[in-house]
Amino acid sequence: MEREDSDAIRLLKHILFEDGNPEDRLSNISPVRDAIAQDVRLDPVEPELIGVMANARSRGLILWLVSRDNLSGTRSRRLNDPEFARMVDKKIPWIEIEWAGETTVEIPHRSPPYSASSGSRDQFEAIRRAKESEFEPKVALWLQDRDSDLRCITPPPTGDLGGEEIDLYGYRNSSAETIVVVGECKLRREGNEAKAVDSEEVKQLVRKLVAARDYESRRRRKSGGTSKPLRYEGLLMSNAHNVDESAHQLLEDNCDFSLRVLEMTLSKNWDSDQHWRIVSGRQVFPDQS
């Protein structure tokens, strides 16, 4: 009986032989790998690792390495060199290189330690956080420009919603009802937009909708009187191009709230432009085709 491949092997086969160029093989996976390896001496395994990552645009993989400072006796690889890691990041901007922890196993965060435009992890993280903080109000303004009935609260009432960090909170009123709109913003770094919206991000949005429902119920009990019926809508807004299978299933299975996912297209070179803007948006869930 033939032994079944592990999940990891099946994933690698998919990347190498299905997701990328079907003509590729382990000895010649990607011209991106060749371009990087041309002027740099690499260990034999490293061009193959780089090739795997070059073909992984739609998988959102992390290349997880042991830092040369972690374990005594561990051989340093070319990929341990920060300058080389920056060059790889520049050539293949959608990959993420992470480093294992000092003495314990760590779950890697989903942002790369280096950027071609910044010299250190701290600098890159500061830039990323600044861009994320700009993304949320830009999304709120973009939505209100296209929906005259929507009014967003600035800042969102985070402290009153069970401590949840709310990215966008607003109301859309009609003669029959009030729709409470809760938004979750997920900004992908430029070049990494192929990293699909995942199930954890959908779960975060639903959790915040539950907190909003509790918050509005408390407000109504305190104010007394009668008001229009409330309905809740969750918006997940990202520059990611699509939604992965598990997230799509969660969205379809949801019965409590109206959920939508919007892809936001940003101006070119937005990550280095202080005057960047949202160019357009389209609904990727529910499918409008």
N, C-alpha and C positions, 0 to 999 in steps of 0.2 A: 504493500500500500504506500503510495507516494505521500510524503509528509507535507502538510499544508504550510504555506509560508506564514510567517508572523505578520502582524499588522504593519510593523516598520518596513519589512521587505516589500510588502504589497504597495505601500506608499511610495517607496523609492522606485519600484518598477513603473508605477503610474507616472511619476515625474520624468523618469528617464526615457520611457518609451511611448508614453501616451500624451502627456501634457506638453511636451516640447516637440522638437523636430523628430519625426519618426525615423529619420535617417541617422540620428545620433546614436553613438555607442559609447561605452565607458572610455575607450581610448581617444575619442574625439567628440566630446559632448557638446561643446559650445564655442563659437568664435569669441564670445566674451571672455571665456577662460583663457583662450590663446592670446588675446590682447593683453590680459593681465600678466600672464606667465612669460611674455616675450622678453622682457628686460629684467626679470626678477628670478633669482634661483629659488626653486621650490622643492620641497620633499615630494616624492612620487604621489603620495595620497592627496596632497593639497590641491593640485589641479582638478582632481575628480570631485573633491568637496566643493570647490568653486563652481565647477560645471553643474553640479546638482542644484546649487543655489541659483545659478543663472537661469536654469530652466524652471524654477519654482515660482514664477511670477504670480500664478493664481492660487498658490497654496499657502502663502504667508508663513514660510518656515523660518525657524531660528537656527543659526549655526552656533551651537553651544560648545565653547572651548574651555579646557582647563588652563587657568592662568599659570604662567611660568613661575609665579611667586607662591603658588598655593601649596605645592608638594615638593619636598626635597627629593632630588633625583629625577624629577620630571624633565624630559628633554624639551627645550624651547623650540617652538616651530616658528616659521616665518609669519604665520597668522597671528602670533603673539605680539608682533611689533605694531605699536599703535599707528605708525606712519603707513605701514602696509594695510592695516585694517581700514584706514581712511581712504586709501586708494581703491580698495575693493568696494567700499561704500559708495564712492563716486562713480565707479564703473557699473555697479549693479545696485542702484539706489533702493530697490525694494527688498533687499535682504536685511536681516537683523543679526548682528554678531553679539553674543552674550558671553559672559565669563562666569564660571562656577564660583561659588562662595569660598571663603577661606577654609573652613573646616566642616561646614554643614552643607547639605544639599539645599539649593535654593530654587524656587520656581522663578524663572526669568520674567522680568516685566517685558512689556511688548514694545519698548522703544529702544533704538540702537544706542550703544555707548558713545559712538563717535559720529560726527557729521562732516562732510567735506567742507562745509563753510564755518565750522567752529573747531576750536583746538582742544576741547576737553569735554568730558561727560557733563560736568557742572554747567559749562557754558551752553551746551546743547540742551540740557534739561530746562535751563532758564528760558531759552528762546522758545522751546516747545510749549512751556506753561504760558508764556506771554501770548503766543499765537492762539492757544486754546481759549484764553480769557477774552481775546478779541472775537473769536469765532461765534460765541454765544450771542452777544448783542447784535452782531451783523446778521445772524440768522433771524433773530426776533424782528429786526427792521425789515428784512427781506420778506418775511411772512406777512407782516402788517401792510406792507406796500401792495401786496397781492390779495389781501383779504380785508376789506374795509370794516368788517364786523368784528375783527379780532383786535383785542387790546391786551398787550403783555404788561406784566408787572415788573418793574425794575427797581431794586433787585428782587428776584423771586423770594417768596416767604420761606426760606430754607429752615430757619430756626423753629418754625411752627409745624413743620411737616416731619416730625419724628427724627430730626437731625439729618434727614436726607439732603444730599447736595443736588438741588434742583437747577437745571441749566436754563429752562424756560417755563414760565407759568403765565397763563392768561385766560381770558374769557371771551367767548363768542356768543353774543346774545341774539335771540330771535323772539318773535312774539309768543312762541309756544314753549321755549325752553332756554336754558343757559348751558352752554357746552364749556366744561372746564378743560383747558388744553395744557397738557404737560409735555415738555420737550426734553429729549436726551440728545446731546450733541457729541459726536464722535469724530474727531479730526484725525485723519491719517496724514503722515508727513508726505511731502511731495515726492512722487515716485513710488509710493507704497499704497496707492489707491486701490490696487487689485486685492488687498487684504479685505475679504468680505466681512460684512456685518455678521457677528456670531451670536450664538444662543445666549451667552452671558450678558451681552449688551441688551438683548431683548428682555432678559430677566430683570436687569437693572431698571429698565423703563417701566415694566409692569409693577415692580416693587414701589416705585415712586408714584405711580397712579393709585395704588392702594393707600399710600400715605396721604395723597391728595384727597381721596374720598373720605378718609377719617377726619382730615382737617376741615373739610367743608361741612361734614356732619356736625362737628363740634361748633362751628360758627353758627350754624342754623339753630342749634339748640340754645345757644346763648342769646341770639337776637330775637327768637320767638317769631310769631307771625307766620304768614304764608309767603311762599316764594314760588317762582316757576320751577318745574322739574329740572334736575341736573342730569347731564350726560357727560361722560368722560372720554376724551380723545387723547391718545398718546402718539407723539411724533418722534421718530428716531431719525435725526438728520446728520448726514455724514458725507464726506467726499469719496467714500468707498463706492466702487462701481456696482457691487451686487450684494446679495444676501446668501449666506451659505445654507446648506440643506437643513441642518438642525435648527437654525434660526427661523427659516421659512416655515418649518413644521410647527414651531412654537407660535408663530404669528397666526397661522391658520387655525390652530387648536384653541386659541384664546376666545373665551365666551363673555368675559366681563367688560371689556373695553373695546372701543374702536381704535385700531392701531394702523399707523401708516409709516412707511419708510421712504424718505426722500434723499435722493442723491444730489448734493450741491456741487456745482462746478465752480472752481475758484479761478481767479485771474492768474495768468502765467507768472511763474517765479514768485508766487505769493509768500513763500517761506522767507524770502529775503527782501520783500517789498513792504515798506511801512504803510503804503496806501493801497494795499490789496483789497479785493472786494469779491463778493459772490456774483458770478456772471449769470448763472442760470440754475434752475433746479428741475428735477423730474421725479415723479413717483415711481418707485421700483416695487413697492408692495402697498396695496394690492395691485397686481398687474393691470394696467389700463389698456393693453393692446386688444 
